[in-house]
Amino acid sequence: MVITGHTAEYLEDPFGLLKGERYEFFLHVEVDEEDELYTEKGLLLKVIFLADGDESRILQNYFIEEETEKVLDFDLEDEEIEEVKAYCLQHLPTEDADGSD
């Protein structure tokens, strides 16, 4: 799996009930044609990501077929989880950024 780009935005917590900052990422990913995830219609990975000081983690993720917006029933493998977590940490939106890559 190769992450080729993303869009991201801060998710507001208007009541301040949740600890940390949450972000919604849509990662554009490419996989080998022989991978079971492969689709000619494009592939996105939606990630809800928590950043709270030294703690950061993926709260939720799922694959989406880009053209049809169909949710695909696949999970990330352990090494992919670490790759996605590192990518999200590196690309957290800033207040003056537009949230896209």
N, C-alpha and C positions, 0 to 999 in steps of 0.2 A: 504494500500500500504506500502510495506517494501522495503527500498533501501538496496540491498545486496552487492553492490560494484559499481565501476565506472572506467572510463578512462576519462582523462581530458587533455586538452592542451590549451596553450595560443594562441590566434588568433592575428597575427601581423597586424598592421596598417602601411604599409610601407610609407605612405605619411603623417602620423600624423594628419589626418583629424578628427578623432573621439576622444572625450574626454573619459578618463578612460581606464581601461584594460578590454578586452573581452576574455572570455574563452568558449570553447566548451566542454560540459560534455556529456557523454553517461552513464546514470545511469541504472544499472541492477536492475529491480524491480520485486517483487513478489506480486501477489494479490491472494485473496481467490478464490477458484474454482467457487464460486457462484457469483463473481463479473463479471459485463459485460465486463470488460477489460481482463479477464482471457483468456489465450491461452496456449496450450501445447507446442507451438513453441518458448516460451521465450518472454520476454517483456523488451524493452529498453525505456528510456525516454531521448530524445535528448534535451539539454538545452543550449541556448546561454545566458551567464551570464555576467553582467556588474559589475565591482568593481571599484569604483571611490571615494576613501577616505571614507567619512561617508555614501555615497550613494551606495547601491548595489541593483540590481534587476534582474529579469528574463526578457530578451528581447524577447525570442522566445522559445517555447517548443512544442514538439509533441511526441506521442507514436509511437513506431516502433515494429512490430512483428520481433523478432530477427532472426529467421530462414529464413524468406522470405524477410526481409527488407521492408515489406509493411507498409506504414504509416497508422495509425489507427485514425479515426475521433472522438477523445475524448479530452475533456479539463480537466485540473486540477481543483479540487475544492479548495475553499479558504484556508482551513486548509492544503491541500497538497501543495499549492503554498508556504506557510510559511515554511513547512517542507523541501521542495526542496531548497528554498532560504538559509535556515540555513545550510543544508547539503553542498551546493556549497561553501558557505562562509568558512566553516570549512575545506574544502578539496581543496582550491585553490592551483594549482601547484606552486612549487617554482622553481627557476632557476636550482637548482641542482637535482631536482627530475625528474623521468622519465615520470610522468604524469599518472601512472596507480596505481591501488590499488590491 
